Amino acid sequence: MDLMGGVAMCFGVVRLLSVPWVWSLLAVWGLCMTCRGSWRFLYIALCTIKRDLMCLYVILRVRFSMYRNLRNSSTIPALFAQMVALHPDKPALIYEATGEVWSFKELAERCHAVAHWALAQGWSEGDVVALYLESRPSLVALWLGLAMVGVEAALINHNLCRSSLLHCIGVSGARAIVFGTELTEGLAEVHDSLEPSMVLFSSGDQGDEDKMSGLSAQSLDALLARCPTDPPQYKLRKSFNDKLFYIYTSGTTGMPKAAIVVHSRYYRIAAFGFHSFGLRNDDVIYNCLPLYHSAGNIMGVGQCLLFGLTVVVRRKFSASRFWDDCVKYNCTVIQYIGEICRYLLAQPVRPSEAQHLVRVALGNGLRPSVWTEFVQRFRIRRVGEFYGATECNCSLINIDGKVGACGFNSRILPSFYPIRLVRVQDESTELLRDAQGLCIPCLPGEPGVLVGHINERDPLRRFDGYVDQDSTSHKISHNVLRMGDSAYISGDVMVMDEYGYMYFRDRSGDTFRWRGENVSTTEVEGVLSSLLGQTDVAVYGVSVPGVEGKAGMAAIANTVGQFDQDTFLQAVKKALPSYAHPVFLRLMPHVDTTGTFKIRKIRLQKEGYNPQYSSEQIYFLNSRAGCYEALSSKLYSDIIDGKVCL
C-alpha cells in the first residue's frame, strides 16, 4: 500500500465510523457478499466491523508515524527532546518514595549529565553498560542519557543474584555496571567472578562503607553532579532501527535471555498503548511495575517520553497502598501485569478505592476469573488488555474490552495483520505440517501456538531477537504460512473464537495431558485461586511411573496454617472437570514468583510429590475414598510401585 492509498484508507475508516448505522450496514453487506457470500460470515462481520475498523485505524496511524520516524532517522532521545520543547515545566516523573517531581526539563538535564559522563568514560556507540537498580526515576535518566550517545543499557532484574545475575551481566557484554547501593550485597556476592576489567559505579546512599570499599566502586551521583546539564555536542549515528537497550526475559523456563530492543520497537509498543486505549496527553499514569521490564519501562514510561504524559513511579508494588497512591497523585491510568489485579481484590475494602479518578487499567495477564469482579469493585471504565512479549512481532490488543480476551485477529481482513494460530503436537508442542510442508492453521475453538510473519523491512513485522543467536534461531521457523517465509514462534497456546477474539490458554509446555484430556495450568490456577480467596497457586504436571500422561499437582500458598481438604475438594468438583482435579497438593508458606508476578515452577516440578524433598505438607487425592490424604513415605512408595490406583 502506498502512502496516499494508506491516507485515503485512514480517512475512509474515520468516515465509516461516523456515518449512520444504515450506511455502515450497507457497506458491510456489500463487502461480505462480495468476499464470502456466507450468511454466517455476514453476521460475524456485522458484529465485528466496528472493532476491526477501530483497530485498522490504530494500526495505520502507528504505521505511518513509524515510517515517518524511519525516514527521518529518528531516535527515542530525539523524540523525547520534542516533548521537552513542547512543555518543559510539566511534571514528567514523580517518585512516590520521596515525593520528588521531575519536570521534562529536569529529566532532560539529568539525561544530558549522564551523556557527558558516558563520553568522559571513553565509551562509544555500541558499548554496553549494565544497570542493576531498583525502580526509580534515575534509572530512566541513566538508560536514556546513555542512548543519547549511542551506549546501550542492559536492564538487569534487581531480584537476581549469584549465577543468574552473573549470567545476565556476562551475556550482555557490559563494560561497566551501575548498581544501586540497596543492591550492594547482591553485587558483592558475584564481585570476584566479574571480569577484571569491569568498572563499577554506585548510585544512592553509600550505606555500609566496608562493603562498598570492597567493591572499589565510584560514586556515580558525585560524578554526575559535576557534569554539564546542557545537551552534549555529539552527533548520534544510530537511527530508528538500531539498538536502544536490552531487556531480559523472565527466566521462568531457564536462564533469562537478553532481548534486543531497537528504537522502533520501543516506539511501536508505547504508540500502540497510547492510541489503542484512549490515553490522553493530560493523563497521569500510576506505574508500580519494575522498570527493568518492558511493561513498566516501555508501555509505562514510554507514554511520558513520547506522548508527554506524567508517570508516577513506585519503587515496588504495594497492594495496601495502591489506591491511596492513586488518589494522592490524581492518577487517571493504572498499569497492571500478572497477578496484580488479583492481589488488589484480595485486599479489604478501603475508602480510597471509591475516591480515585482512574478510568483506564492498562496491562496484560488479567485473568478471566477476576476480570468482571475487578472492573465492578474498583469502577474501572476501560480495561486495556494486550498481549506481547518484549521481543515478539505478533502483539495483540483487546481494543473493545471483551472480557477475558487478550486481543483479536480480524475475521474480515485476516491477512492485514499476518498472525495465525497453528496446530502443534500436544506433548512436544512441535509444529504440525500438511502434505506441502506448511503449518496447519487452527479452526475457531481449536488451541494452537501464536506465530507472526517476519518481514525485516516492515517495522511492525521485524524480529530483532536476542543477544544469543542460538536463542534467536530457536524462535524462528520457516515455511509457516507460505513456502519460503519465516515466522516468529511465540510458544504461547491460545484459542480463537468465531469472532476472532483470542484467549490465552497456556505457555507452550505448561499444558499437560491427563486421562486423555489437555489440562491448562493457567485455567486451573485461575479457578483454584478464586476458590481460595485469590491465593497464589502454581499448577503443573508430574509424572507417575506406569501411568500415561502427567498428574496435576497444585502448590498452594497457605499462610494461615489451616486448610480444609474436604471443603476444598467439594469446591473443586463443582468448578472443574474430573481430569483437571489436582491429584497432588503441596501447601507452602508462599509460592515463588518473578519480579513481574509470574509463577516459578521449575523447582516445584523437579521436586514433584516426593515427601523427602520437602518439609511441607503434601496430599494425595485418593479417588476410591474420595478425599485428600497426607502423603507419607509409605504411600509415596506404593504410588511409585504401582500399588495405588490413581
C-alpha positions as CSV (number, residue, x, y, z in Angstrom):
1,M,0.0,0.0,0.0
2,D,1.5,3.4,-1.0
3,L,1.3,6.4,1.3
4,M,-1.5,8.2,-0.5
5,G,-3.5,5.0,-0.5
6,G,-3.0,4.5,3.2
7,V,-4.0,8.1,3.9
8,A,-7.2,7.5,1.9
9,M,-8.0,4.3,3.8
10,C,-7.4,6.1,7.1
11,F,-9.9,8.9,6.2
12,G,-12.3,6.2,5.0
13,V,-12.1,4.4,8.3
14,V,-12.9,7.6,10.2
15,R,-15.8,8.5,7.9
16,L,-17.2,5.0,8.1
17,L,-17.2,5.1,11.9
18,S,-19.1,8.4,11.9
19,V,-21.8,7.7,9.2
20,P,-25.3,6.5,10.2
21,W,-25.6,2.8,11.0
22,V,-27.7,2.0,7.9
23,W,-24.9,3.1,5.6
24,S,-22.3,1.2,7.6
25,L,-24.6,-1.8,7.3
26,L,-24.9,-1.5,3.5
27,A,-21.1,-1.2,3.2
28,V,-20.6,-4.3,5.3
29,W,-23.3,-6.1,3.3
30,G,-21.5,-5.4,0.1
31,L,-18.1,-6.3,1.4
32,C,-19.2,-9.6,2.9
33,M,-21.4,-10.7,0.0
34,T,-18.5,-9.9,-2.4
35,C,-15.9,-11.7,-0.4
36,R,-17.6,-14.7,1.1
37,G,-21.3,-14.9,0.3
38,S,-21.9,-16.7,3.6
39,W,-24.8,-15.6,5.9
40,R,-23.0,-16.7,9.0
41,F,-19.9,-14.8,7.9
42,L,-22.1,-11.8,7.3
43,Y,-23.4,-12.0,10.9
44,I,-19.9,-12.2,12.3
45,A,-18.8,-9.3,10.1
46,L,-21.7,-7.2,11.4
47,C,-20.7,-8.0,15.0
48,T,-17.0,-7.2,14.5
49,I,-16.8,-4.5,11.8
50,K,-16.6,-1.6,14.3
51,R,-13.9,-3.3,16.3
52,D,-11.9,-4.2,13.2
53,L,-12.1,-0.6,11.8
54,M,-11.1,0.9,15.2
55,C,-8.0,-1.4,15.2
56,L,-7.3,-0.7,11.5
57,Y,-7.3,3.0,12.2
58,V,-4.8,2.5,15.1
59,I,-2.5,0.3,13.0
60,L,-2.4,2.7,10.1
61,R,-1.8,5.6,12.5
62,V,1.1,3.9,14.2
63,R,2.4,2.6,10.9
64,F,2.5,6.0,9.2
65,S,4.2,7.6,12.2
66,M,6.8,4.8,12.3
67,Y,7.6,5.2,8.6
68,R,7.9,9.0,9.2
69,N,10.4,8.3,12.0
70,L,12.2,5.8,9.9
71,R,12.5,8.3,7.1
72,N,13.8,11.0,9.5
73,S,16.2,8.6,11.2
74,S,14.5,9.4,14.5
75,T,15.6,8.0,17.8
76,I,13.9,7.8,21.2
77,P,16.2,10.6,22.7
78,A,15.3,12.9,19.7
79,L,11.6,12.2,20.1
80,F,11.9,12.9,23.8
81,A,13.6,16.2,23.1
82,Q,10.4,17.2,21.1
83,M,8.3,16.6,24.2
84,V,10.7,18.7,26.3
85,A,10.4,21.6,23.9
86,L,6.6,21.4,24.0
87,H,6.2,21.6,27.8
88,P,9.5,21.9,29.7
89,D,7.9,22.7,33.0
90,K,5.2,20.0,33.0
91,P,5.8,17.1,35.5
92,A,7.3,14.1,33.7
93,L,8.2,11.7,36.5
94,I,7.0,11.6,40.1
95,Y,8.8,9.4,42.6
96,E,6.4,8.1,45.2
97,A,9.1,7.1,47.7
98,T,10.5,10.6,48.1
99,G,7.8,12.8,46.6
100,E,10.3,14.2,44.1
101,V,8.8,15.7,40.9
102,W,11.0,15.9,37.8
103,S,9.8,18.3,35.1
104,F,10.5,17.4,31.4
105,K,13.3,20.0,31.5
106,E,14.8,18.5,34.7
107,L,14.6,15.0,33.3
108,A,16.4,16.1,30.1
109,E,19.1,17.9,32.1
110,R,19.8,14.7,34.1
111,C,20.0,12.7,30.9
112,H,22.4,15.2,29.5
113,A,24.6,14.8,32.6
114,V,24.6,11.1,32.0
115,A,25.6,11.5,28.4
116,H,28.5,13.8,29.3
117,W,29.6,11.2,31.9
118,A,29.5,8.4,29.4
119,L,31.6,10.4,26.9
120,A,34.1,11.1,29.6
121,Q,34.5,7.4,30.3
122,G,35.6,6.9,26.6
123,W,32.6,4.8,25.7
124,S,31.4,4.7,22.1
125,E,28.3,3.7,20.2
126,G,27.6,0.0,20.7
127,D,29.2,-0.3,24.1
128,V,27.1,-1.8,26.8
129,V,26.6,-0.7,30.5
130,A,24.6,-2.9,32.9
131,L,22.1,-1.2,35.1
132,Y,21.3,-3.0,38.3
133,L,19.0,-0.8,40.3
134,E,15.5,-0.8,41.9
135,S,12.9,1.2,40.1
136,R,13.3,5.0,40.4
137,P,13.4,8.0,38.0
138,S,17.2,8.0,37.9
139,L,17.1,4.6,36.1
140,V,15.2,6.3,33.3
141,A,17.7,9.1,33.2
142,L,20.5,6.6,33.0
143,W,19.4,4.5,30.0
144,L,18.0,7.5,28.2
145,G,21.2,9.6,28.8
146,L,23.4,6.6,27.6
147,A,21.2,6.3,24.5
148,M,21.9,10.0,23.6
149,V,25.5,9.0,22.8
150,G,24.7,5.5,21.5
151,V,25.7,3.5,24.5
152,E,23.3,0.6,25.2
153,A,22.0,-0.3,28.6
154,A,21.4,-3.8,29.8
155,L,18.4,-3.6,32.3
156,I,19.1,-6.2,34.9
157,N,16.3,-7.6,37.1
158,H,17.1,-6.3,40.6
159,N,15.8,-9.5,42.1
160,L,18.5,-11.6,40.6
161,C,21.6,-12.8,42.5
162,R,24.5,-15.2,42.1
163,S,24.5,-17.4,38.9
164,S,21.5,-15.7,37.3
165,L,23.0,-12.2,37.9
166,L,26.4,-13.3,36.6
167,H,24.7,-14.8,33.5
168,C,22.8,-11.6,32.7
169,I,25.9,-9.4,33.1
170,G,28.1,-11.8,31.1
171,V,25.7,-12.3,28.1
172,S,25.3,-8.6,27.7
173,G,29.0,-8.0,27.2
174,A,28.8,-5.0,29.5
175,R,32.0,-2.9,30.1
176,A,30.6,-1.4,33.3
177,I,27.9,-1.8,35.9
178,V,25.9,0.9,37.6
179,F,24.3,-0.6,40.7
180,G,22.0,0.8,43.4
181,T,23.6,0.8,46.8
182,E,20.5,-1.0,48.0
183,L,21.8,-4.0,46.0
184,T,25.4,-3.8,47.3
185,E,25.1,-7.2,48.9
186,G,23.9,-8.9,45.7
187,L,26.7,-7.5,43.7
188,A,29.3,-8.3,46.4
189,E,28.4,-12.0,46.1
190,V,29.4,-12.0,42.4
191,H,32.2,-9.4,42.5
192,D,35.1,-11.9,42.5
193,S,33.6,-13.6,39.4
194,L,33.4,-10.5,37.3
195,E,35.8,-9.7,34.5
196,P,38.9,-7.9,35.9
197,S,38.3,-5.0,33.5
198,M,34.7,-4.4,34.8
199,V,34.2,-0.9,36.1
200,L,31.7,-0.4,38.9
201,F,29.7,2.7,39.7
202,S,27.3,3.0,42.7
203,S,24.1,5.2,42.9
204,G,22.3,6.1,46.1
205,D,23.1,6.4,49.7
206,Q,26.6,4.9,50.2
207,G,25.4,2.8,53.2
208,D,27.8,0.1,54.5
209,E,31.3,1.6,53.8
210,D,33.1,-1.7,54.4
211,K,31.1,-3.5,51.7
212,M,31.4,-0.5,49.4
213,S,35.1,-0.2,49.8
214,G,35.5,-3.9,48.9
215,L,33.8,-3.3,45.6
216,S,36.1,-0.4,44.6
217,A,33.1,1.4,43.1
218,Q,33.0,5.0,42.1
219,S,30.1,7.2,43.3
220,L,28.1,7.9,40.2
221,D,26.0,10.6,41.9
222,A,29.1,12.6,42.7
223,L,30.4,12.3,39.2
224,L,27.0,13.4,37.7
225,A,26.9,16.3,40.0
226,R,30.0,17.7,38.3
227,C,28.8,17.1,34.7
228,P,27.2,19.8,32.5
229,T,23.4,19.6,32.1
230,D,23.3,21.1,28.6
231,P,23.0,18.8,25.5
232,P,26.3,17.2,24.6
233,Q,27.9,18.3,21.3
234,Y,27.6,14.8,19.9
235,K,26.0,13.7,16.6
236,L,24.4,10.3,17.1
237,R,25.0,7.9,14.3
238,K,22.2,5.5,15.3
239,S,18.8,5.6,13.7
240,F,15.3,4.2,14.2
241,N,16.0,0.5,13.7
242,D,19.3,0.5,15.7
243,K,19.7,-1.0,19.2
244,L,18.4,1.0,22.2
245,F,18.9,-1.3,25.1
246,Y,18.4,-4.9,26.3
247,I,15.5,-6.3,28.4
248,Y,15.7,-9.8,29.8
249,T,13.0,-12.5,29.6
250,S,11.7,-13.6,33.0
251,G,13.6,-16.8,33.1
252,T,10.7,-18.9,34.2
253,T,11.9,-21.8,32.0
254,G,15.6,-21.4,32.3
255,M,18.2,-18.6,32.4
256,P,17.0,-15.2,31.3
257,K,17.6,-14.2,27.6
258,A,18.7,-10.7,26.7
259,A,16.1,-9.4,24.2
260,I,17.2,-6.7,21.8
261,V,15.0,-3.6,21.9
262,V,15.6,-1.2,19.0
263,H,14.3,2.4,18.9
264,S,11.5,1.5,16.6
265,R,10.3,-1.3,18.8
266,Y,10.2,1.0,21.8
267,Y,8.2,3.5,19.8
268,R,5.9,0.8,18.5
269,I,4.9,-0.6,21.9
270,A,4.3,2.8,23.5
271,A,2.4,4.1,20.5
272,F,0.0,1.2,20.3
273,G,-0.7,1.6,24.0
274,F,-1.4,5.3,23.6
275,H,-3.6,5.1,20.5
276,S,-5.4,1.9,21.3
277,F,-6.9,2.6,24.7
278,G,-7.9,6.2,24.7
279,L,-4.9,7.7,26.6
280,R,-4.6,11.5,26.7
281,N,-1.7,13.9,27.0
282,D,-3.0,15.1,30.3
283,D,-3.2,11.6,31.9
284,V,-1.3,10.7,35.0
285,I,-0.1,7.0,35.0
286,Y,0.4,5.1,38.2
287,N,3.4,2.7,37.4
288,C,4.3,0.3,40.1
289,L,5.9,-2.2,37.7
290,P,9.6,-2.8,37.6
291,L,11.5,-0.6,35.2
292,Y,13.7,-3.4,34.0
293,H,10.6,-4.9,32.3
294,S,9.0,-3.7,29.1
295,A,5.6,-3.1,30.6
296,G,7.0,-0.7,33.1
297,N,9.7,0.9,31.1
298,I,8.2,1.0,27.6
299,M,4.4,0.8,27.9
300,G,4.5,3.0,31.0
301,V,7.5,5.3,30.9
302,G,7.2,5.4,27.1
303,Q,3.9,7.4,27.4
304,C,5.9,10.1,29.2
305,L,8.9,10.2,26.9
306,L,7.0,10.0,23.6
307,F,3.5,11.5,24.3
308,G,4.0,13.8,27.2
309,L,2.1,12.1,30.0
310,T,3.0,12.3,33.6
311,V,4.2,9.0,35.2
312,V,4.2,8.2,38.9
313,V,7.0,5.7,39.6
314,R,6.6,3.5,42.6
315,R,9.7,1.5,43.8
316,K,7.7,-1.7,44.5
317,F,4.1,-2.7,44.2
318,S,2.1,-2.5,47.3
319,A,-1.5,-3.8,47.3
320,S,-2.4,-1.9,50.5
321,R,-1.1,1.4,49.3
322,F,-2.2,1.1,45.6
323,W,-5.5,3.1,45.7
324,D,-4.2,5.6,48.3
325,D,-1.4,6.5,45.9
326,C,-3.8,6.8,43.0
327,V,-5.9,9.3,45.0
328,K,-2.9,11.2,46.3
329,Y,-1.4,11.8,42.8
330,N,-4.7,12.2,40.9
331,C,-3.9,9.2,38.7
332,T,-6.2,8.5,35.7
333,V,-4.5,5.4,34.3
334,I,-3.1,2.4,36.2
335,Q,-0.8,-0.3,35.0
336,Y,-1.1,-4.0,35.9
337,I,0.6,-7.2,35.0
338,G,0.3,-10.8,36.0
339,E,-1.4,-11.2,39.3
340,I,-1.6,-7.6,40.5
341,C,-5.4,-7.3,39.9
342,R,-6.0,-10.5,42.0
343,Y,-3.8,-9.1,44.8
344,L,-5.9,-6.0,44.8
345,L,-9.1,-7.9,45.0
346,A,-7.8,-9.9,48.0
347,Q,-7.4,-6.6,49.9
348,P,-10.0,-5.5,52.4
349,V,-12.3,-2.7,51.2
350,R,-10.9,0.8,51.8
351,P,-12.3,4.3,51.1
352,S,-9.7,5.2,48.6
353,E,-10.8,2.6,46.1
354,A,-14.0,4.6,45.6
355,Q,-12.4,8.0,45.6
356,H,-9.9,7.6,42.8
357,L,-10.1,9.2,39.3
358,V,-8.8,6.1,37.4
359,R,-10.7,5.4,34.2
360,V,-8.2,3.1,32.3
361,A,-6.4,0.0,33.5
362,L,-3.6,-0.9,31.1
363,G,-1.7,-4.2,31.1
364,N,-1.7,-7.8,30.3
365,G,-2.4,-11.0,32.2
366,L,-5.8,-10.1,33.7
367,R,-7.4,-13.5,34.3
368,P,-11.0,-14.0,33.1
369,S,-11.8,-15.4,36.6
370,V,-11.2,-11.9,38.2
371,W,-11.9,-9.5,35.3
372,T,-15.5,-8.7,36.0
373,E,-15.1,-8.5,39.7
374,F,-12.1,-6.2,39.3
375,V,-13.9,-3.8,37.0
376,Q,-17.1,-3.7,39.1
377,R,-15.4,-3.3,42.5
378,F,-13.0,-0.6,41.5
379,R,-15.2,1.2,39.0
380,I,-12.8,0.9,36.1
381,R,-14.4,2.2,32.9
382,R,-11.9,0.7,30.4
383,V,-9.5,-2.3,30.5
384,G,-6.7,-2.0,28.0
385,E,-5.6,-5.6,27.9
386,F,-2.9,-6.6,25.5
387,Y,-0.6,-9.5,24.7
388,G,3.0,-9.3,23.6
389,A,6.5,-10.3,24.8
390,T,9.2,-7.7,24.6
391,E,10.7,-9.3,21.5
392,C,7.7,-10.6,19.7
393,N,6.2,-9.4,16.4
394,C,2.7,-10.8,17.0
395,S,1.3,-8.5,19.7
396,L,-2.5,-8.4,20.2
397,I,-4.7,-5.7,21.6
398,N,-8.2,-6.0,23.2
399,I,-9.4,-2.7,21.8
400,D,-13.1,-3.1,22.7
401,G,-12.8,-4.6,26.2
402,K,-14.0,-8.1,25.5
403,V,-13.9,-9.8,28.9
404,G,-11.2,-12.5,29.1
405,A,-9.7,-11.9,25.7
406,C,-6.1,-10.8,25.3
407,G,-6.8,-9.5,21.8
408,F,-8.2,-10.5,18.4
409,N,-7.5,-11.1,14.8
410,S,-9.9,-9.8,12.2
411,R,-12.1,-12.4,10.5
412,I,-12.9,-10.0,7.7
413,L,-9.3,-9.0,6.8
414,P,-7.2,-11.7,8.5
415,S,-4.2,-11.0,6.2
416,F,-3.9,-7.3,7.0
417,Y,-2.1,-8.3,10.3
418,P,-0.3,-11.6,9.4
419,I,-0.5,-13.6,12.6
420,R,-2.0,-17.1,13.0
421,L,-2.7,-19.8,15.4
422,V,-1.2,-23.1,14.1
423,R,-1.6,-26.6,15.3
424,V,1.1,-28.3,17.4
425,Q,1.7,-31.7,19.0
426,D,0.1,-31.9,22.4
427,E,3.2,-33.1,24.3
428,S,6.2,-31.8,22.3
429,T,4.4,-28.6,21.0
430,E,6.2,-29.3,17.7
431,L,4.5,-27.5,14.8
432,L,2.3,-29.8,12.7
433,R,2.5,-29.6,9.0
434,D,0.4,-30.5,6.0
435,A,1.4,-32.5,2.9
436,Q,3.0,-29.4,1.4
437,G,5.2,-28.8,4.5
438,L,3.3,-25.8,5.7
439,C,1.9,-25.2,9.1
440,I,-1.8,-26.0,9.7
441,P,-4.0,-23.1,10.7
442,C,-6.3,-23.7,13.7
443,L,-10.1,-23.5,13.3
444,P,-12.1,-21.4,15.7
445,G,-12.2,-23.2,19.1
446,E,-9.0,-25.2,18.4
447,P,-6.0,-24.4,20.6
448,G,-2.7,-23.6,18.8
449,V,0.5,-21.6,19.1
450,L,0.5,-18.0,18.0
451,V,3.0,-17.2,15.2
452,G,3.8,-13.9,13.4
453,H,5.2,-13.5,9.9
454,I,8.6,-11.9,9.8
455,N,9.4,-9.0,7.4
456,E,12.6,-7.2,8.3
457,R,11.7,-4.2,6.0
458,D,8.5,-3.6,7.9
459,P,9.0,-2.0,11.4
460,L,5.8,-3.7,12.6
461,R,6.9,-7.2,11.4
462,R,10.6,-7.2,12.5
463,F,12.0,-9.7,14.9
464,D,15.2,-8.4,16.4
465,G,15.8,-11.5,18.6
466,Y,18.3,-11.9,21.4
467,V,22.0,-11.2,22.0
468,D,22.4,-15.0,21.9
469,Q,22.0,-16.1,18.2
470,D,21.1,-19.7,19.2
471,S,18.1,-18.3,21.2
472,T,17.1,-16.2,18.3
473,S,17.2,-19.1,15.8
474,H,15.2,-21.2,18.2
475,K,12.2,-18.8,18.0
476,I,12.2,-18.7,14.2
477,S,10.6,-21.3,11.9
478,H,10.4,-21.4,8.1
479,N,7.7,-22.3,5.6
480,V,5.0,-21.5,8.1
481,L,2.2,-19.5,6.4
482,R,3.6,-20.0,2.9
483,M,6.7,-21.5,1.3
484,G,9.9,-19.6,1.8
485,D,8.6,-17.4,4.6
486,S,9.9,-17.0,8.2
487,A,7.8,-16.6,11.3
488,Y,8.3,-15.9,15.0
489,I,7.1,-18.7,17.2
490,S,5.6,-17.3,20.4
491,G,5.4,-20.5,22.3
492,D,2.1,-19.4,23.7
493,V,-1.0,-21.5,23.3
494,M,-4.2,-19.7,22.6
495,V,-7.7,-20.3,21.4
496,M,-9.7,-18.1,18.9
497,D,-13.5,-18.0,18.9
498,E,-15.5,-17.5,15.7
499,Y,-15.5,-13.7,16.1
500,G,-11.7,-13.6,16.1
501,Y,-11.2,-13.0,19.9
502,M,-8.0,-14.6,21.2
503,Y,-7.9,-16.2,24.7
504,F,-4.7,-17.1,26.4
505,R,-4.6,-20.8,27.2
506,D,-1.0,-21.5,28.4
507,R,2.7,-21.2,27.9
508,S,3.9,-23.8,25.5
509,G,4.9,-26.8,27.6
510,D,2.8,-25.9,30.6
511,T,-0.3,-27.7,29.2
512,F,-0.2,-31.4,30.1
513,R,-2.4,-34.4,29.3
514,W,-4.2,-36.5,31.9
515,R,-6.9,-39.1,31.3
516,G,-6.7,-38.3,27.6
517,E,-7.5,-34.7,28.1
518,N,-5.4,-31.5,27.8
519,V,-5.2,-29.6,31.1
520,S,-4.5,-25.9,31.0
521,T,-2.4,-24.9,34.0
522,T,-3.3,-21.3,33.6
523,E,-7.0,-22.1,33.6
524,V,-6.8,-24.4,36.7
525,E,-4.7,-21.9,38.6
526,G,-7.3,-19.2,38.0
527,V,-10.1,-21.4,39.2
528,L,-8.3,-22.7,42.3
529,S,-7.1,-19.2,43.2
530,S,-10.7,-17.9,43.1
531,L,-11.9,-20.8,45.3
532,L,-9.2,-19.9,47.8
533,G,-9.9,-16.2,48.0
534,Q,-7.3,-15.1,45.4
535,T,-4.4,-17.1,47.0
536,D,-1.3,-17.8,45.0
537,V,-1.5,-21.2,43.2
538,A,1.0,-22.9,40.9
539,V,-0.3,-25.8,38.9
540,Y,2.0,-28.2,36.9
541,G,2.1,-31.8,35.7
542,V,4.1,-34.5,37.4
543,S,5.0,-38.0,36.1
544,V,3.7,-41.1,37.8
545,P,5.5,-44.4,36.9
546,G,3.4,-46.7,34.7
547,V,0.7,-44.1,34.2
548,E,0.2,-42.3,30.8
549,G,0.3,-38.5,30.8
550,K,1.0,-36.4,33.8
551,A,-1.0,-36.0,37.0
552,G,-1.9,-32.5,38.1
553,M,-0.2,-31.0,41.1
554,A,-1.1,-27.7,42.8
555,A,1.3,-25.8,45.1
556,I,-0.8,-23.5,47.3
557,A,0.4,-20.6,49.3
558,N,-1.1,-21.3,52.8
559,T,-0.2,-18.5,55.2
560,V,-3.0,-19.1,57.7
561,G,-1.8,-22.6,58.7
562,Q,-5.2,-24.2,58.3
563,F,-6.5,-26.0,55.2
564,D,-9.8,-27.9,55.0
565,Q,-9.1,-30.5,52.3
566,D,-12.7,-31.8,52.3
567,T,-14.2,-28.4,51.7
568,F,-11.6,-27.7,49.1
569,L,-12.3,-30.9,47.2
570,Q,-16.0,-30.4,47.1
571,A,-15.5,-26.9,45.7
572,V,-13.0,-28.3,43.1
573,K,-15.5,-31.0,42.0
574,K,-18.1,-28.3,41.3
575,A,-15.7,-26.0,39.4
576,L,-13.5,-28.3,37.4
577,P,-13.9,-31.4,35.3
578,S,-12.6,-34.6,36.9
579,Y,-9.5,-34.8,34.7
580,A,-8.4,-31.3,35.9
581,H,-8.7,-32.1,39.6
582,P,-5.3,-31.8,41.3
583,V,-4.1,-35.3,42.2
584,F,-1.4,-33.9,44.5
585,L,-1.5,-30.8,46.7
586,R,1.5,-29.0,48.3
587,L,0.9,-26.4,51.0
588,M,3.6,-23.8,51.1
589,P,4.3,-20.6,53.1
590,H,4.4,-18.8,49.7
591,V,4.7,-19.6,46.0
592,D,7.8,-18.3,44.2
593,T,7.1,-15.6,41.7
594,T,9.3,-13.4,39.4
595,G,9.6,-9.7,39.7
596,T,6.7,-9.4,37.3
597,F,4.5,-11.8,39.3
598,K,4.9,-14.8,37.0
599,I,4.9,-18.0,39.0
600,R,8.1,-20.0,39.0
601,K,7.5,-23.7,38.6
602,I,10.9,-25.2,37.7
603,R,11.9,-26.1,41.2
604,L,8.4,-27.4,42.1
605,Q,8.3,-29.6,39.1
606,K,11.7,-31.1,39.8
607,E,10.8,-31.8,43.4
608,G,7.5,-33.3,42.4
609,Y,5.5,-35.1,45.1
610,N,8.3,-36.9,46.9
611,P,7.9,-36.0,50.6
612,Q,11.6,-36.4,51.3
613,Y,12.3,-33.2,49.2
614,S,10.0,-31.1,51.3
615,S,9.2,-30.4,54.9
616,E,5.8,-29.0,53.8
617,Q,2.5,-30.8,53.7
618,I,1.8,-32.9,50.6
619,Y,-1.6,-34.5,50.0
620,F,-2.7,-37.2,47.6
621,L,-6.2,-37.5,46.1
622,N,-7.5,-41.0,47.0
623,S,-10.1,-41.4,44.2
624,R,-11.6,-44.5,45.8
625,A,-12.0,-42.9,49.2
626,G,-13.0,-39.6,47.6
627,C,-10.7,-37.5,49.8
628,Y,-7.2,-36.0,50.1
629,E,-4.9,-37.8,52.5
630,A,-1.5,-36.9,53.7
631,L,1.3,-38.3,51.6
632,S,3.6,-40.4,53.7
633,S,6.8,-42.1,52.6
634,K,5.0,-45.5,52.6
635,L,2.1,-44.1,50.4
636,Y,4.7,-42.5,48.1
637,S,6.5,-45.8,47.6
638,D,3.2,-47.5,46.9
639,I,2.3,-44.9,44.2
640,I,5.8,-45.3,42.6
641,D,5.5,-49.1,42.7
642,G,2.0,-49.0,41.1
643,K,0.3,-50.5,44.2
644,V,-2.1,-47.5,44.4
645,C,-4.6,-46.8,41.7
646,L,-4.8,-43.2,40.6
